């Protein structure tokens, strides 16, 4: 397995109700802050190597956050997606982060949008990479794998905590087979994801994140599934900060049409189709994502007129 550099800093901070959230930092210690929300499943180290290198070279500080129930973050089920922002504020204060950009991959997308809705004075921009769309409320859309979540949610609500420990134990048990398991998964994916997972440094990042995040508990993806079946606690119209959305047109997990739908309902959103890419396509353009988000700020965002449907070819 290719060597993967450890985060510059890792730890946890106290949040509400006596809980803790764990985090990992990459890049410059005093750089402009980027909050990176992992996918479902995933953890705080699920950040592409290219993004880490770009951050170090451009004075950026990327902070990956474990949602409750992964890594050393205390297991917890929020009332809704918006509720998590109360923890984000405390973590940002503890890490001396005043303003930030927020990126969300797949299941991290709703959490990134929630930050934009609740903290417009602190969040300068939001990036969404193949993000989940609502299943309830005025912005809901049908279809995709998320459509199966309502069938699983009642069972998960009753078994979330013990099942999280069981999953963590199972991953520890098969740890020596983690590499072949990733290769088997990659072989079953569309071309775009298969090519990304074939890259040694990308594969190493995924393995490192999976094994590190699952050391104690694997409740975060289970909580995500439950929350995605509920109203998020905010509407797309509430996200007034600039949003940049990247979505592969061959995404087999979160349909491209879901991204188009939700992006069209956001007040200030530019949507970019990544042609020929599938679910992980947004991670393959991580440096572009960082470049675009760092061009956003209170003054620049106000001066630029949003474009609703930009596409580009790779």
N, C-alpha and C positions, 0 to 999 in steps of 0.2 A: 504494500500500500504506500502511496506517495506520502511524504511527510507534510503535515499541516501545522503551520505556526500557531502557537497558543495565543489567546487574546492578550492584549497589553495589560488588562486589568479585569478581574472577575470578583464578584461579591454579591451581597444581598443587602437590601434596605428594609427598614420597618415601614409598613403601610397600615391600613386601617384594621381594627379589630384584632390587634396583636399578631397579624400575619406578616410575612416577608415576601418580597419579590426579588428574584436573582437576576443578574445582568452580566453582560460581557462587553468590554470596550475594545475598539480597534481604532487605529489612526492616531491623530494628534490629541494629546490630553487636554489642550485648551482650545481646540478648534471648534468651528460651528457644529452644533449638535444635529445629528440625524438619528432619530429613534427608528429602529428596524423591528417590525412585528413579524414573527415567524409564521409559517404556514401551519396547516392541520394535517398531519402531525409536524412537529418541529420543535426547536428550542433556540436558545440565545446565540448559539454559534452558527445558525443557518444563514450565513452571510457569504456570498461568493468571494473567492480569493481576489478577483479583480477589483471588487468594491473595497476590500480591505487595503489593497495596494494604492488605489486611487485616493482613499482617505488620507493615507500617510503622506502622499505626495502633494496633496492640495489642502492641507491644514484643516481636515474635517475630522470629526469625532463621531464615529458610529457606535451606537449603544443598542445592542440586542437585548431584549427583555423576555424572560421566561414568563409565560402566562401561568396562573395558579395551577399547580398540579404537574409541573414539569420542572426538571432541574431541581433546585432547592427552593422553589417558590411553594409556599403553603397551599395545599389543595383548597379550593373554594369555588363556589358557583355564584357568579354575579347575578343580580336581579335581571339585568339585560346588558347588552353590549355597551351601552353608554355608561353604565355604572363603573366600568373599569377605569374611566378617566380620573376618578377620584384617587385611585392608586397611582396613576401616571403623574399627577401633580405632585404627590408626595415624593415619588422617586426622583422627579426632575429637580425638586427643591433640594433634596439630599445630595444630588450630584452637581449642584450649582449650575443647572441648566435653566437659563432664562427663557430664550426662544428656541424653536426647533423646527425641523422638517420631520415628517413622519412617513415611513414607507411600510406598506403591508402586502405580504405575499399571500395569495389564495385566501385561506381562512383568517389571515391577519388583516385583510383588506377592510372588513367592517370595523375593526378596532382602530385602524388608522383614520377612517372617515369619522368615527366617533370623536377622536381627538380634535379633528378639524371643526366639528360641529360645536363642541363644548368649550374649546380654548382658542377662539379666533385671534386673541391678542398675543398668544404665545406660539401658535403654529403658523408658520409662514407659507407652508404648502404641504400637500399630501400626494404621495405617489402610490398607486395601486397596481400590483402585478398579478393579473389573472384573478381578480378578487371575487369573492362570493357576493351574490345579490340577495336581497331579502326574500323570504318566503311568506311573510305576513305584512299587512299594512298597504298603504297607497303605492309603494314602490315595488311591490312583490311581482315576481315572474315565476312561471312554472317550468319544470324540466330540469335536466341535469342530475348528478348524483345527490345533490342537496335535497332533491325531492323525496329521497328515501329516508331523510332524517326524522320526519315526524313519526315513522313507524318504530324507529329505534329509541327515540327520546323518552317515552314512558318507562321502558326497561332501564335505560341508563340513569334516569333520575333516581331509581331505587338502588342501583348497583354501582354507581359511579366511583365511590371511594374504594371499596374492596376490589373492584375490577381494575382500577388504576394500579394497585399494588401487584395484582396478579400479572398484568401485562409487563410491569417493570421486572418482575421475577423471571418471566418467560424470556425477555430480551437478554437479561444477564445470563440465563442458562444457555442460550444459543449464540452468545457473543463470539465464539470462535468461528461461527458460520455466517457472521454478519456480512462479510465481503461477498461470498457466493450468493447470499440472499438478495443483496443489492443488485448483483449481476443478473439474477433470475428475474427480478422485478423489471430491470431495464430492458431485458429481452422481450418483454411483453408490452412495452410502451410504444407509442408512435415514434416516427423517425426523429423528430426534434428532441424529445426527452431522452431517447436512446442515445443520441449523439452527445448530449450534454453529460449524461451519466457515464459515458465511455471515456471522458476526459479525466485523467488520473487525479488532478487537483480538485476537480468538482466532485468526483466520487469520494475522495478522501474527506472533503468538507462534510458531505452528507453522513458518512460513517461516523466521523468525529462527533457531529452534532447529535446523531441518534443515540450513540452509546453514552455520551456524556449526559444528555438530557434524561435518559431512562434509568439512571442509577438508583433512584429512590421511588419514583412514582410516575405513572403515565396517565394522569387524569385530565390534562389540559385538552387533548383532542376530544375526549368524551364530553367535557363541559362545552366545548365549541359546538358540538352537534346539537346539544340541548338548546343553547342560546340561539342558534341559527333557525330554530323552529318557532321562536318567539318574536314579537315586535322588538326592534333594536333599541327603542327608547328615543329615537330621533328619526326624522325624515331626510331624504336627500336634499330637500329644499333648505334644510338647516345648515348645510355645509357650505358656508359662504366663502371659505378660503379657496385659493386656486388648487385644483386637482389635476394631476396628469396620470392617465390610465393607459397601461400597456397590456395587450391581450393577444395571445396567439390565435390565429383563425382556425387552427386544427386542435384546439383545446378539447380534450376528451373527458375532462372532469368538470370544469366550469365552462359551459358553452360560451363561445364568443358572443352570441346574441345576448347573453346575460350582461356582459360588460357593456355592450352597446346600449342596452336598455337603461341600466342604472346611470351610466355616464351622461346620457341625454337628459336625465332628470336633475343632475347636479348643476347649480347656478353658474359655476365657472370651471368647466372641465374641458380638457383636450384629450381626445381618445386616439390612441395609436394602435393600429393593427400590425402585429408582427407576422408577416406572411410566412406560411409554411411551418410555423412553430406550434408546439402543443403547450401543455400546462406549465412547464417550467421555463417557457420562453422568456419571460420577464427577467429571470435571473441571468440569462445570457446577454442581456443588454444593460447590466447593472451600472456600468460607468456612464452610459447615456442617461440613465435615470438620475444619477447623482448630479450630473451636469445640469440637467433641466431643473431639478428642484433647487439647486443652489442659485439659479438665475431668478428665483422667485423671492420676493420680499414685499413688504407693505407698499412701497412706492412703485416698484416695477410692476407688481401685480395689478395695481390700479390703472397703470398706463397702458397695459396690453389688453387688447380685446380677445376674449376666448374664442377658440375654434373648436367646433363640436366634433368634427370627423376628419382627422388627419390620418393618413396611412403612409407607410413606408415599406420598401422592400429590402430584404437582406440578401 
